[in-house]
């Protein structure tokens, strides 16, 4: 379900919420590197069977690649729930819905394993494969993003925040 414009407006009013900034290839590349490093950490933890950290690094690999995409567009948002809502708002209809759902579920799973003692059922192989596929898909979007698409996405956000 596409997030409401009211949620996006709320996010924009927060200190670390949605901000339109200058497009930054340097920031985009830095966050892409963070995503790649999170994948390396996820792989190492999966090899050792450390499930909690596989779940956490899986989420951060996804979060950082989405943050990389937003940086490329010229958008900054440091509140995770707002970043997810923003990603959903901007890319619903442009990417498979499963990617948006997986991103949200990864965050929910990370919160569950880090802050609560209940165990969740996880399949390490599926998490690792899905994370790598997610990151690759977002990297493709970044690589193929045109200046006109960036302007359209920025305009779409500006309209939502009015």
Backbone bond lengths (Angstrom), bond angles and torsions (degrees), N, CA, C in turn:
res aa  C-N    CA-C-N  psi(-1)  N-CA   C-N-CA  omega(-1)  CA-C   N-CA-C  phi
1 X - - - 1.449 - - 1.525 109.02 -
2 X 1.303 116.45 129.76 1.456 122.12 -178.82 1.534 109.73 -66.06
3 X 1.340 117.03 134.36 1.465 119.26 -179.76 1.528 110.75 -66.56
4 X 1.320 115.08 152.58 1.455 119.53 -179.69 1.523 110.50 -74.22
5 X 1.323 114.73 154.53 1.458 119.74 175.60 1.527 109.76 -64.24
6 X 1.338 116.65 -29.63 1.470 119.56 178.19 1.521 111.11 -61.93
7 X 1.333 116.85 -39.84 1.465 119.28 178.27 1.525 110.07 -64.85
8 X 1.315 116.67 -43.39 1.460 120.08 178.81 1.528 110.92 -62.95
9 X 1.333 116.81 -40.19 1.467 120.56 177.53 1.523 110.18 -62.96
10 X 1.335 116.29 -42.22 1.471 120.14 177.58 1.526 109.19 -60.43
11 X 1.317 116.21 -45.62 1.468 120.54 179.78 1.527 111.13 -59.43
12 X 1.313 117.04 -39.68 1.466 121.00 -178.28 1.528 111.94 -67.63
13 X 1.316 117.15 -24.37 1.472 121.00 -179.27 1.525 112.78 -82.97
14 X 1.320 116.83 -12.96 1.463 120.47 -177.37 1.524 110.35 -80.39
15 X 1.325 115.49 150.38 1.464 121.32 -177.37 1.533 111.85 -53.17
16 X 1.310 117.37 -44.88 1.466 121.37 -177.99 1.525 111.94 -107.52
17 X 1.321 115.72 21.51 1.458 121.03 -177.40 1.520 113.14 -83.14
18 X 1.303 115.47 -157.12 1.464 123.17 -174.62 1.528 110.80 -65.73
19 X 1.327 114.52 127.78 1.470 121.91 176.60 1.530 108.11 -138.32
20 X 1.312 115.70 138.45 1.462 119.76 172.70 1.522 106.61 -89.70
21 X 1.317 114.96 125.03 1.464 121.82 -175.94 1.523 108.83 -126.59
22 X 1.295 115.76 177.56 1.467 120.40 174.32 1.535 108.24 -69.67
23 X 1.319 115.92 136.99 1.468 119.82 175.80 1.524 108.59 -56.20
24 X 1.329 115.80 140.65 1.460 118.46 -176.32 1.520 111.30 -137.34
25 X 1.322 115.19 107.49 1.466 119.27 175.01 1.521 110.53 -67.17
26 X 1.333 117.66 -36.15 1.467 120.67 179.00 1.522 111.06 -62.95
27 X 1.330 116.99 -46.29 1.461 120.80 178.54 1.524 110.19 -65.62
28 X 1.329 115.93 -40.50 1.462 120.32 178.44 1.524 110.34 -58.94
29 X 1.315 116.81 -45.51 1.467 120.83 -179.95 1.526 111.58 -67.93
30 X 1.317 117.34 -37.86 1.471 120.93 179.74 1.528 110.70 -63.71
31 X 1.335 117.00 -42.00 1.464 119.13 179.60 1.524 111.89 -74.55
32 X 1.304 117.16 -29.44 1.462 119.78 174.10 1.526 109.57 -64.45
33 X 1.325 116.64 -40.49 1.478 121.26 176.41 1.524 110.14 -62.65
34 X 1.330 117.36 -41.82 1.466 120.42 177.34 1.533 110.54 -60.43
35 X 1.326 116.46 -39.85 1.460 120.59 178.20 1.525 110.59 -63.83
36 X 1.319 116.20 -44.93 1.468 120.66 178.59 1.527 111.03 -62.35
37 X 1.332 117.09 -40.25 1.468 120.60 177.68 1.527 111.30 -65.78
38 X 1.326 116.83 -37.70 1.467 120.32 177.64 1.529 110.22 -64.05
39 X 1.328 117.11 -37.00 1.470 120.50 176.78 1.527 110.31 -64.27
40 X 1.324 117.01 -42.38 1.471 119.89 177.17 1.525 110.63 -60.09
41 X 1.309 116.33 -43.38 1.463 120.86 178.55 1.529 110.71 -65.14
42 X 1.330 116.58 -41.32 1.461 120.86 177.79 1.527 110.24 -60.11
43 X 1.327 116.74 -45.43 1.468 120.80 179.05 1.528 111.39 -60.77
44 X 1.330 116.63 -43.86 1.472 120.74 -179.82 1.524 110.90 -64.19
45 X 1.326 116.75 -42.60 1.462 120.04 179.01 1.525 111.83 -68.74
46 X 1.329 117.04 -36.05 1.466 120.35 177.17 1.524 110.23 -64.38
47 X 1.323 115.96 -41.21 1.470 120.73 179.02 1.526 110.82 -60.19
48 X 1.323 116.41 -36.27 1.469 121.58 -179.90 1.529 112.91 -88.39
49 X 1.337 117.49 -4.81 1.460 121.19 179.65 1.521 113.80 73.26
50 X 1.317 117.27 26.81 1.468 121.48 -179.85 1.532 107.51 -92.07
51 X 1.328 114.78 83.92 1.460 122.49 -170.19 1.523 113.95 -58.02
52 X 1.335 117.16 -44.34 1.461 120.81 -176.56 1.530 111.06 -56.46
53 X 1.321 115.86 -43.22 1.459 119.39 -177.80 1.520 112.36 -79.49
54 X 1.311 118.12 -23.60 1.468 120.13 172.07 1.528 108.76 -63.39
55 X 1.324 115.75 -46.32 1.465 120.81 179.95 1.533 110.33 -62.34
56 X 1.326 116.66 -45.83 1.471 120.34 -178.47 1.522 112.33 -64.48
57 X 1.317 116.45 -47.58 1.466 118.79 -178.06 1.529 111.71 -70.84
58 X 1.322 117.02 -28.16 1.460 120.33 173.86 1.526 109.42 -60.74
59 X 1.326 115.82 -48.68 1.465 119.47 179.25 1.529 110.74 -60.22
60 X 1.320 116.78 -47.23 1.465 119.04 -176.83 1.528 112.40 -66.85
61 X 1.317 118.37 -31.43 1.468 119.88 174.24 1.531 109.62 -61.21
62 X 1.322 116.01 -42.06 1.466 120.76 178.74 1.527 110.94 -69.97
63 X 1.328 116.44 -45.59 1.462 120.83 -178.95 1.531 110.74 -59.40
64 X 1.324 116.65 -47.22 1.460 119.90 -177.25 1.527 112.49 -65.97
65 X 1.333 118.20 -35.87 1.465 118.89 179.09 1.531 110.30 -71.02
66 X 1.334 117.42 -35.28 1.468 120.11 175.31 1.529 109.61 -67.38
67 X 1.322 116.58 -41.28 1.467 120.48 176.84 1.534 110.10 -61.82
68 X 1.316 116.75 -37.44 1.461 121.80 175.81 1.530 110.29 -60.75
69 X 1.321 116.20 -45.30 1.461 121.74 178.00 1.528 110.77 -60.52
70 X 1.322 116.31 -47.28 1.462 119.92 -179.78 1.528 111.03 -62.87
71 X 1.327 117.00 -38.61 1.470 121.02 177.67 1.524 110.55 -61.74
72 X 1.305 115.71 -39.16 1.469 121.01 178.65 1.526 110.73 -63.70
73 X 1.338 115.98 -34.87 1.463 121.39 -179.60 1.532 110.89 -78.67
74 X 1.326 116.26 -25.36 1.458 120.40 -177.21 1.514 111.82 99.23
75 X 1.321 115.69 38.29 1.461 121.68 179.59 1.520 108.17 -130.60
76 X 1.323 115.15 138.12 1.464 121.58 178.68 1.527 107.87 -124.18
77 X 1.313 116.32 139.73 1.458 121.33 176.33 1.522 107.67 -159.92
78 X 1.329 116.52 119.59 1.460 120.76 -175.92 1.526 113.48 -104.21
79 X 1.314 117.55 3.00 1.465 121.42 176.67 1.527 106.59 -97.54
80 X 1.309 116.58 116.16 1.462 120.84 -171.28 1.525 113.17 -56.30
81 X 1.332 118.05 -47.69 1.466 119.46 179.82 1.526 111.27 -61.02
82 X 1.311 116.66 -36.66 1.467 120.69 177.90 1.525 110.70 -69.39
83 X 1.317 117.42 -37.86 1.462 121.07 177.59 1.526 109.94 -61.74
84 X 1.323 116.41 -43.41 1.467 120.44 178.97 1.526 110.16 -63.94
85 X 1.327 117.17 -45.14 1.469 120.79 178.90 1.523 111.53 -62.36
86 X 1.308 116.36 -41.35 1.460 121.81 178.89 1.529 110.87 -63.82
87 X 1.317 116.37 -45.95 1.464 121.88 177.22 1.529 109.87 -57.66
88 X 1.323 115.88 -46.61 1.460 120.49 179.46 1.528 110.75 -62.32
89 X 1.321 116.91 -45.19 1.461 120.93 -178.35 1.534 111.38 -61.75
90 X 1.305 116.29 -46.36 1.462 120.02 -175.37 1.526 113.65 -74.48
91 X 1.338 117.17 -29.42 1.466 118.71 -169.41 1.526 115.26 -116.16
92 X 1.334 118.44 1.25 1.460 119.54 173.61 1.529 108.10 -60.94
93 X 1.313 115.39 129.86 1.460 120.86 -177.93 1.518 113.42 90.28
94 X 1.322 116.61 -12.74 1.466 121.01 -179.96 1.528 111.83 -106.41
95 X 1.317 116.08 -22.03 1.467 121.84 179.37 1.523 108.26 -131.67
96 X 1.325 117.83 161.28 1.464 119.58 177.84 1.537 110.77 -59.98
97 X 1.336 117.63 134.76 1.471 121.03 179.52 1.528 112.71 -54.50
98 X 1.323 116.88 -29.37 1.466 120.83 -179.41 1.529 111.46 -58.99
99 X 1.328 118.02 -34.84 1.468 120.25 179.56 1.523 110.98 -63.94
100 X 1.311 116.31 -42.49 1.467 120.27 179.14 1.523 109.62 -65.98
101 X 1.329 116.47 -44.54 1.467 120.79 179.24 1.526 111.08 -62.58
102 X 1.322 117.13 -42.16 1.471 121.14 179.51 1.523 111.74 -62.99
103 X 1.321 116.71 -38.90 1.463 121.32 179.55 1.531 109.84 -63.11
104 X 1.325 116.16 -47.96 1.470 120.06 178.97 1.525 110.82 -63.55
105 X 1.328 117.44 -43.55 1.462 120.91 -179.19 1.522 111.12 -64.28
106 X 1.324 116.92 -37.93 1.471 120.29 177.77 1.520 111.09 -60.76
107 X 1.324 116.38 -41.25 1.465 119.76 178.57 1.525 109.92 -65.11
108 X 1.332 116.47 -45.96 1.470 120.44 179.53 1.524 110.87 -59.91
109 X 1.325 117.04 -43.32 1.468 121.08 179.25 1.527 111.23 -64.80
110 X 1.325 116.27 -40.47 1.472 119.85 178.65 1.525 110.63 -61.38
111 X 1.307 116.96 -44.82 1.468 120.86 178.40 1.524 109.66 -61.09
112 X 1.319 117.02 -44.86 1.468 120.69 -179.51 1.525 112.05 -59.82
113 X 1.328 117.66 -46.73 1.468 118.96 -176.15 1.518 112.75 -76.38
114 X 1.326 117.94 -26.77 1.462 119.33 -178.04 1.520 113.31 -86.49
115 X 1.317 117.16 -32.48 1.461 119.05 -171.12 1.519 114.91 -113.55
116 X 1.310 117.76 -10.10 1.464 120.38 -178.04 1.519 109.40 -127.30
117 X 1.319 115.50 153.78 1.462 119.46 -176.36 1.520 112.90 -87.62
118 X 1.323 117.27 -12.92 1.462 118.75 179.62 1.517 109.36 -62.97
119 X 1.294 115.20 148.17 1.460 117.83 178.41 1.523 108.77 -96.60
120 X 1.305 115.50 147.81 1.454 120.22 175.08 1.519 107.43 -114.22
121 X 1.299 115.33 150.57 1.460 120.42 178.87 1.526 108.37 -78.30
122 X 1.316 116.23 122.92 1.458 119.10 177.76 1.521 110.38 -132.98
123 X 1.293 114.36 150.54 1.453 122.15 173.98 1.528 105.77 -117.07
124 X 1.322 115.83 106.79 1.464 120.41 -175.29 1.523 112.71 -54.43
125 X 1.318 116.51 -43.38 1.468 119.85 -178.39 1.526 111.75 -61.81
126 X 1.333 115.95 -40.63 1.466 120.44 179.57 1.527 110.34 -67.58
127 X 1.334 116.78 -44.95 1.470 120.07 179.87 1.524 110.49 -59.53
128 X 1.311 116.95 -47.78 1.466 121.06 -178.45 1.532 110.36 -62.16
129 X 1.317 117.15 -47.81 1.472 120.62 -178.82 1.527 111.43 -64.59
130 X 1.331 116.97 -44.93 1.466 120.65 -179.75 1.525 111.70 -63.93
131 X 1.318 116.51 -39.28 1.468 120.31 179.73 1.519 110.49 -63.98
132 X 1.315 116.26 -47.00 1.468 119.75 -179.76 1.530 111.06 -63.33
133 X 1.328 117.31 -38.64 1.466 120.90 178.23 1.532 110.65 -66.20
134 X 1.327 116.79 -41.36 1.463 121.63 178.43 1.530 110.18 -60.29
135 X 1.324 115.85 -51.45 1.467 120.80 -178.09 1.527 110.32 -60.66
136 X 1.314 117.25 -43.39 1.464 120.99 179.11 1.528 111.08 -61.30
137 X 1.314 116.60 -42.40 1.468 120.96 -179.72 1.533 111.08 -63.49
138 X 1.316 117.26 -42.96 1.468 120.33 179.73 1.533 110.06 -69.93
139 X 1.329 117.05 -36.70 1.472 119.92 175.99 1.530 110.56 -60.29
140 X 1.324 116.86 -38.84 1.472 120.52 177.87 1.525 110.48 -62.41
141 X 1.330 115.87 -41.30 1.468 119.80 178.28 1.528 109.50 -61.44
142 X 1.333 116.17 -46.53 1.470 120.72 179.36 1.527 110.17 -58.91
143 X 1.317 116.20 -47.84 1.468 120.93 -176.67 1.527 112.80 -63.33
144 X 1.327 116.80 -31.56 1.465 120.93 -175.70 1.523 113.72 -98.96
145 X 1.313 117.40 1.35 1.459 121.79 -177.23 1.534 110.63 -68.19
146 X 1.311 115.89 125.95 1.465 120.26 178.34 1.524 109.86 -97.60
147 X 1.314 115.95 163.13 1.463 120.55 178.71 1.526 110.77 -61.42
148 X 1.321 117.31 -37.76 1.469 119.56 179.50 1.530 110.89 -66.96
149 X 1.327 117.61 -36.59 1.474 120.21 176.43 1.529 110.75 -66.35
150 X 1.319 116.85 -37.88 1.466 120.80 177.63 1.527 109.60 -61.44
151 X 1.312 116.92 -45.01 1.468 121.15 179.57 1.524 110.61 -62.45
152 X 1.325 117.03 -41.84 1.469 121.31 178.76 1.530 110.45 -62.67
153 X 1.329 117.52 -45.02 1.469 120.97 -179.77 1.525 111.28 -65.67
154 X 1.326 117.53 -41.33 1.469 120.41 176.71 1.526 110.35 -62.37
155 X 1.322 116.77 -42.87 1.469 121.22 179.47 1.521 111.10 -63.81
156 X 1.319 116.24 -41.90 1.466 120.83 178.49 1.524 110.18 -58.96
157 X 1.327 116.68 -42.28 1.461 120.32 178.69 1.524 110.93 -67.85
158 X 1.320 117.26 -44.36 1.471 120.46 179.86 1.520 111.13 -58.04
159 X 1.324 117.43 -42.24 1.467 121.63 178.31 1.529 110.06 -63.08
160 X 1.322 116.92 -42.66 1.474 120.72 -179.47 1.522 111.73 -63.93
161 X 1.319 116.76 -31.35 1.466 120.52 -175.61 1.527 113.20 -87.96
162 X 1.332 117.83 -4.35 1.475 120.40 179.92 1.509 111.64 -72.59
